[in-house]
Amino acid sequence: MLSQKAFDEKLQLLLPSVEGAPKVLLAVSGGVDSMTMAALFSAGGRCDIAVAHMNFSLRGEESDCDERFVADWCGTSGVRFFCKRVDTASYAAEHGISIEMAARNLRYVWFEELADEQGFDCIAVAHNLNDSVETMYLNLLRGTGLRGLCGIRAVNGRIIRPMLDFSRKEILEYATAAGVGWRTDSTNAESEFSRNRLRNNVFPELCKINPSFLNTAAMEAERFSRIDGLLSDILESKRGSLFFSGDGVLKIDVGVLKKEKYADYWLFRLLDRYGFNESQLEDILESLDGQTGLRFSTSSHIAVKARDFIKVYPLEDRVLPEVVFEVADVPEGFNPAAAPANVQYLDADKVQFPLSVREPEAGDRFRPLGMKGSKLVNDFLSEQNIDVYGKSFQTVVCDASGAIICVAPYRIDDRFKVTAQTMRLLEIKIGRE
């Protein structure tokens, strides 16, 4: 049952270890869950608290009354109050998402920004046991992996949920007995949204079958969470053999994946977080023995089937790496072969200045060091095991005549190489050491 003692004990497990009283930002809507959480925090006196309230502008005067109600409680309780008003409907239409998702995105972005600006150690959100089980069932209905059956996490980054062990019924009983005031959202009684349909229509029927339905579901979610943790550990043990991560790119070894007994599951586990759906995962699996260059995209990432790897890139504005040029006399005992991997040396007197840097273009050719004839830059990059998408992130350096003097950082053009007659060096450095 919910009590001040039970709440404090739960809170103790969730609070981060900090010097002095933890600074906690409370997300308070004005409903019974968040107002009860605020009252329990205030009475406990263990934390330096403030309240954040977002007015979503969805219910007209009712939304404004919620805002005033929370503000008045903060004024009476001596708690700092932060408020932000947003046009949720416009945001949802602009981004092509549901009102529920828009509200979620808006509030969590603001909570995090506010926590950064004001130096809060964590953000307390009043999700309860019912919310967690509802999330579990919604995920199941929409299609989910094991992680979606684990309900809502009590700690996620600096978000903490101290009410998660308590049911909505327990919270109502406590609030009524303790004289906690709250506002009622009139839309909670409507069944327009999926969550409300579960809450108002489905869960009452399930409780008739099993009066302890919520606790049973919560125990199952805990079991799923433990299994999910076990599988995460197994997958992590495959890092370095099955998959590699670096510079924001995930690489999955095709040869190793094909030998895995549960290849489809590990592929799902690696790619689901990036939004790849079941159909795409099946197509990727079928491509393992097929052609290279196939691409599969989500709103945030692109997976490319290369010869030996499936490479997953974030979809973001491409930025060419920093390229630094320096001209200097040849030092005594100079050996260009000893240059770091990100540095190339050329004969400065064979180059026409100024230099320019750009992405490779169709038809680009150069003469790789050691060759007598020219080669397409595209073919050269393929020989470096760079896939079709990765090629667009590469860099060529040209001189004033338009000649490609270097495909950085892989190879210089043979015509500009350092010889025994070289007097001045052109150093091309990709990025800073």
NORTAKA-V210901 format. One record per residue. PSI is psi in whole degrees, -180 to 180 (999 if undefined). D_FIRST is the distance of its C-alpha to the first C-alpha in Angstrom with 2 decimals. Layout:
PSI;D_FIRST + PSI;D_FIRST
This chain:
150;0.00 + 129;3.77 + 169;6.37 + -41;9.95 + -46;10.00 + -39;7.49 + -47;9.49 + -39;12.67 + -42;12.37 + -43;12.04 + -39;14.79 + -34;16.95 + -22;17.31 + -26;18.43 + 139;20.75 + 156;24.42 + 110;26.52 + 161;28.72 + 127;30.82 + -165;29.41 + 128;26.41 + 140;25.35 + 116;26.47 + 127;23.82 + 121;24.71 + 125;21.92 + 110;22.58 + 119;21.85 + -26;23.01 + -10;22.05 + 174;19.50 + -37;16.03 + -53;14.48 + -33;17.06 + -37;17.37 + -42;13.74 + -44;14.30 + -42;17.59 + -41;16.34 + -41;13.91 + -46;16.89 + -42;19.24 + -33;17.50 + -38;17.00 + 14;20.75 + -12;21.03 + 154;22.54 + 107;25.55 + 156;24.19 + 160;25.99 + 137;25.15 + 126;26.91 + 127;27.27 + 126;29.47 + 111;31.24 + -4;32.12 + 40;34.71 + -19;33.70 + 26;32.98 + -128;35.70 + -31;34.96 + -41;31.31 + -41;30.89 + -35;32.82 + -37;30.68 + -46;27.53 + -47;29.44 + -37;30.52 + -48;27.08 + -41;25.61 + -42;28.82 + -42;28.62 + -43;25.08 + -41;26.37 + -43;29.46 + -36;27.67 + -5;25.23 + 37;28.08 + 135;26.76 + 142;29.30 + 128;29.41 + 138;30.95 + 145;31.77 + 135;33.78 + 132;35.17 + 156;36.19 + 87;38.02 + -42;35.70 + -43;37.90 + -40;40.99 + -43;39.30 + -44;38.16 + -40;41.70 + -36;43.36 + 0;41.41 + 39;41.35 + 170;37.57 + 162;34.95 + -42;33.42 + -47;29.98 + -38;31.51 + -46;33.53 + -41;30.58 + -48;28.73 + -47;31.89 + -46;32.69 + -40;29.40 + -35;28.93 + -45;32.57 + -43;32.33 + -45;29.16 + -42;30.98 + -44;34.17 + -41;32.53 + -39;30.80 + -47;34.24 + -39;36.07 + -3;33.80 + 35;32.91 + 144;29.12 + -32;27.64 + 168;24.93 + 122;23.62 + 126;19.94 + 143;19.13 + 33;16.04 + 140;15.93 + -175;12.67 + -41;12.04 + -43;14.28 + -42;16.89 + -44;17.12 + -37;17.70 + -43;20.08 + -42;21.96 + -46;22.30 + -37;23.86 + -43;26.00 + -42;27.41 + -40;28.21 + -33;29.99 + -17;31.97 + 121;32.92 + 160;31.33 + -172;31.64 + -36;29.08 + -33;27.64 + -14;26.70 + 5;24.50 + 3;22.26 + -157;20.24 + 136;19.69 + 141;20.09 + -29;17.76 + 128;21.07 + 98;24.30 + -124;27.04 + 9;25.87 + 128;23.19 + 151;19.63 + 83;16.44 + -10;13.50 + 4;11.23 + -23;12.15 + -6;9.21 + 136;7.08 + 164;8.70 + -36;10.99 + -43;9.76 + -39;6.27 + -43;8.68 + -43;11.19 + -43;9.42 + -47;8.66 + -40;12.20 + -45;13.79 + -35;12.72 + -2;13.66 + 29;16.82 + 129;16.52 + 152;19.46 + 165;19.85 + 149;22.52 + 124;22.51 + 116;24.55 + -24;26.88 + -13;27.47 + -26;23.94 + -12;25.22 + 156;28.26 + 30;28.65 + -40;31.30 + 150;29.30 + -43;28.28 + -42;24.60 + -34;24.55 + -43;26.37 + -48;23.79 + -44;20.93 + -29;22.83 + -41;25.06 + -50;24.14 + -39;20.40 + -36;20.42 + -40;23.18 + -35;21.48 + -26;18.46 + -36;21.16 + -41;22.46 + 102;19.21 + -24;16.17 + 27;14.08 + -46;16.24 + -47;13.87 + -37;12.44 + -47;16.08 + -39;17.46 + -40;15.25 + -39;16.50 + -40;19.97 + -38;19.81 + -40;19.10 + -44;22.10 + -38;24.17 + -39;23.40 + -42;24.70 + -41;27.75 + -41;28.36 + -40;28.37 + -46;30.80 + -34;33.09 + -41;33.04 + -41;34.27 + -44;36.97 + -41;38.11 + -32;38.28 + -16;40.53 + -2;42.92 + 133;43.37 + -18;47.04 + -58;48.23 + -39;46.61 + 158;45.78 + 150;46.56 + 140;45.30 + 141;47.32 + 34;48.36 + 5;45.71 + 131;47.25 + 130;45.71 + 126;48.35 + 122;47.78 + 116;50.60 + -44;52.03 + -43;53.74 + -42;50.67 + -41;48.48 + -25;51.03 + -12;50.79 + 135;47.00 + -37;45.91 + 51;42.94 + -41;44.75 + -38;43.16 + -44;39.62 + -35;40.47 + -43;42.26 + -45;39.24 + -37;37.02 + -33;39.50 + -18;40.27 + -37;37.20 + -20;35.86 + 2;39.09 + 10;38.73 + 132;41.29 + 176;40.76 + -42;41.38 + -42;44.96 + -40;45.85 + -39;44.51 + -41;46.68 + -38;49.67 + -43;49.16 + -43;49.09 + -23;52.26 + -6;53.93 + -35;53.68 + 9;57.17 + -156;58.48 + 158;59.91 + 166;58.75 + -5;57.90 + 141;55.46 + 144;52.76 + 125;49.28 + 150;47.46 + -174;44.07 + -18;43.39 + -19;42.89 + 162;44.81 + 132;47.91 + 132;48.49 + 128;52.13 + 106;53.58 + -174;56.09 + -50;58.31 + -12;56.16 + 154;52.82 + 120;50.39 + 131;49.90 + 116;47.05 + 145;47.84 + 140;45.77 + 106;47.40 + 167;48.31 + 128;51.43 + 131;53.87 + 122;55.07 + 143;58.11 + 155;57.75 + 133;59.53 + 126;63.14 + 129;65.19 + 143;69.00 + 132;71.22 + 133;74.99 + 159;76.61 + 154;79.69 + 121;79.53 + 159;78.73 + 134;80.80 + 18;79.58 + 136;77.28 + 105;75.78 + -24;73.89 + -18;72.47 + 6;70.41 + 148;68.49 + 163;64.64 + -27;63.10 + 12;62.37 + 135;65.91 + 145;69.16 + 136;72.69 + 168;75.59 + 112;79.12 + -29;78.76 + -6;82.41 + -6;82.04 + 141;79.28 + 118;79.90 + 154;77.62 + 165;75.33 + 158;72.62 + 157;69.83 + 136;66.56 + 176;65.18 + 157;63.42 + 147;65.60 + 157;67.42 + 133;68.96 + -6;72.37 + 135;71.87 + 152;74.13 + 172;74.86 + 98;76.73 + 143;74.27 + 127;75.57 + -8;77.98 + 152;78.84 + -31;82.13 + 171;80.87 + 167;78.08 + 144;74.75 + 135;72.29 + -38;69.30 + -44;67.08 + -40;68.64 + -44;68.39 + -34;64.65 + -38;64.21 + -21;65.93 + 12;63.31 + 36;60.63 + 124;59.31 + 174;57.99 + -35;59.03 + -40;56.07 + -26;56.22 + -30;59.89 + -10;59.00 + 2;57.39 + 170;60.58 + 132;63.15 + 144;66.93 + 127;69.13 + 150;72.37 + -175;75.39 + -23;77.42 + -9;79.47 + -4;76.38 + 138;76.66 + 114;73.44 + -16;73.91 + 134;70.56 + 97;67.61 + 140;65.16 + 26;64.11 + -47;65.65 + 143;69.42 + 166;72.21 + 134;75.24 + -29;78.15 + -16;80.56 + 18;78.83 + 158;78.39 + 132;79.32 + -178;82.75 + -20;85.10 + -5;86.65 + 132;83.42 + -36;83.71 + 142;80.48 + 141;76.98 + 114;74.44 + 126;70.96 + 114;68.22 + 127;64.72 + 114;61.66 + 174;58.67 + 145;58.47 + 999;58.20
